[in-house]
Amino acid sequence: MLNYKSLPKPFFVLAPMDDVTDTVFRTIVHQCRPADLYMTEFVNVDGLQSVGRPKLLSRLKKTNQETSLIAQIWGKDPENYYKTAKELVDGTFLHEIGSNTPFVGIDINMGCPDKQVVKNGCCSAFILPENRERAVEIIQAVKEGSGGKLPVSVKTRLGFNEVDLSWHELLLKQDIDMLTVHARTKKQMSKVPANWEYLAQIVALRDKGSPNTLIVGNGDVIDRAHGEELAKKYRVDGVMIGRGIFSDPYCFASSSPWQDMSPADKLQLLKKHVEMFDKTWQAGERKFDTLKKFTKIYVAEFDGAKELRQELMATKDTKELLDLIEKNYFLTVKPIFRR
Ligand SMILES: Cc1cc2nc3c(=O)[nH]c(=O)nc-3n(C[C@H](O)[C@H](O)[C@H](O)COP(=O)(O)O)c2cc1C
């Protein structure tokens, strides 16, 4: 079992992002420059414990090479959390997704601000005082289900409408292994800059009475150097990067080569992504449209990138997309002036 405490300080985590951080993109990022930990997209425990289970399994899919992957779960019913945690530990899910290397932890999503999810009393709704008793019950259910065989963590925000550190105090009392805090309230969505000042206060709360819980800061981090600076200033143990990966797939590098890579090299990486997507999601578990969105990462910051992106976005399937990448690859290997 991986003890998060054995990770370097600060350690770096690729943020879970729905429809983005599937097994394919995680593999691409890992091959560029690895993060220390990864999380799956959030997967609903109530759905997993229902007839809808087969459809949700793609969210847990992982390769055998993914050996630092945390399963992120959400939902309403403590019993379903318990069963899901148990099955994450005992190999049931691994068998169903065809992987023979274990998950390294279970993370509970208590931060998603999605309207529908909150209306249903889940994720960031657990921050509300009236739902906290259930939140505690859920954490205990996951701990019981995992039977001490996997670390249990929570990812949350600074508060619901206002910053409310009594929420983090309560979470820290549950003796969890890791607490990730996205430095905004639910109300702020992602519309205002992240406020890392509060992370220092959460670290101080941890120091007071919960020495076993590692604190991870999240929000607006662009790359490793930036994350290291914030970790030093606010004393967090780890740093999570989400959207920073869109501007630089090598953002976990000490010194990223991305700005100096040629358009042809970037297209090669896109080609690799498309081919891996095609191979992984042969049964159509993922929509082609979710793949096309990635072009804005790879086809950017060179002359003609916008026009090429528009052409790529107009393709109808992976074959058409790959043909167009191939054609443009040969065009871009010629010397080209970068902006
Ligand atoms: C497209 C997208 C999907 C997301 N999906 C999830 C998710 O499944 N689980 C989760 O805990 N957070 C999710 N988040 C929030 C991110 O994990 C992260 O907390 C947030 O983007 C702030 O970090 P950043 O400023 O580094 O992007 C998502 C964010 C984005 C942009």
The ligand as an SDF file (V2000), in Angstrom:
LIG
                    3D

 31 33  0  0  0  0  0  0  0  0999 V2000
  -13.4880   20.2270  -17.0980 C   0  0  0  0  0  0  0  0  0  0  0  0
  -13.3570   20.0560  -15.6120 C   0  0  0  0  0  0  0  0  0  0  0  0
  -13.8410   18.9110  -15.0220 C   0  0  0  0  0  0  0  0  0  0  0  0
  -13.7020   18.7180  -13.6220 C   0  0  0  0  0  0  0  0  0  0  0  0
  -14.1010   17.5230  -13.0560 N   0  0  0  0  0  0  0  0  0  0  0  0
  -13.8240   17.2780  -11.7400 C   0  0  0  0  0  0  0  0  0  0  0  0
  -14.0590   15.9940  -11.1490 C   0  0  0  0  0  0  0  0  0  0  0  0
  -14.4850   15.0330  -11.8080 O   0  0  0  0  0  0  0  0  0  0  0  0
  -13.7750   15.8550   -9.8170 N   0  0  0  0  0  0  0  0  0  0  0  0
  -13.2700   16.8790   -9.0610 C   0  0  0  0  0  0  0  0  0  0  0  0
  -13.0070   16.6940   -7.8610 O   0  0  0  0  0  0  0  0  0  0  0  0
  -13.0170   18.0810   -9.5970 N   0  0  0  0  0  0  0  0  0  0  0  0
  -13.2690   18.3010  -10.9200 C   0  0  0  0  0  0  0  0  0  0  0  0
  -12.9310   19.5010  -11.4700 N   0  0  0  0  0  0  0  0  0  0  0  0
  -12.2320   20.5270  -10.6330 C   0  0  0  0  0  0  0  0  0  0  0  0
  -10.7030   20.3590  -10.7470 C   0  0  0  0  0  0  0  0  0  0  0  0
  -10.2880   19.1060  -10.2320 O   0  0  0  0  0  0  0  0  0  0  0  0
   -9.9740   21.4870   -9.9700 C   0  0  0  0  0  0  0  0  0  0  0  0
  -10.3510   21.4260   -8.6320 O   0  0  0  0  0  0  0  0  0  0  0  0
  -10.3120   22.8740  -10.5210 C   0  0  0  0  0  0  0  0  0  0  0  0
  -10.2250   22.8830  -11.9540 O   0  0  0  0  0  0  0  0  0  0  0  0
   -9.3670   23.9360   -9.9560 C   0  0  0  0  0  0  0  0  0  0  0  0
   -8.0310   23.6400  -10.2530 O   0  0  0  0  0  0  0  0  0  0  0  0
   -7.2290   24.3880  -11.4520 P   0  0  0  0  0  0  0  0  0  0  0  0
   -7.3580   25.8690  -11.2320 O   0  0  0  0  0  0  0  0  0  0  0  0
   -5.8270   23.8780  -11.3490 O   0  0  0  0  0  0  0  0  0  0  0  0
   -7.9090   23.9760  -12.7380 O   0  0  0  0  0  0  0  0  0  0  0  0
  -13.0900   19.7190  -12.8300 C   0  0  0  0  0  0  0  0  0  0  0  0
  -12.6180   20.8870  -13.4540 C   0  0  0  0  0  0  0  0  0  0  0  0
  -12.7340   21.0570  -14.8130 C   0  0  0  0  0  0  0  0  0  0  0  0
  -12.1730   22.3210  -15.4550 C   0  0  0  0  0  0  0  0  0  0  0  0
  1  2  1  0
  2  3  1  0
  2 30  2  0
  3  4  2  0
  4  5  1  0
  4 28  1  0
  5  6  2  0
  6  7  1  0
  6 13  1  0
  7  8  2  0
  7  9  1  0
  9 10  1  0
 10 11  2  0
 10 12  1  0
 12 13  2  0
 13 14  1  0
 14 15  1  0
 14 28  1  0
 15 16  1  0
 16 17  1  0
 16 18  1  0
 18 19  1  0
 18 20  1  0
 20 21  1  0
 20 22  1  0
 22 23  1  0
 23 24  1  0
 24 25  2  0
 24 26  1  0
 24 27  1  0
 28 29  2  0
 29 30  1  0
 30 31  1  0
M  END
$$$$
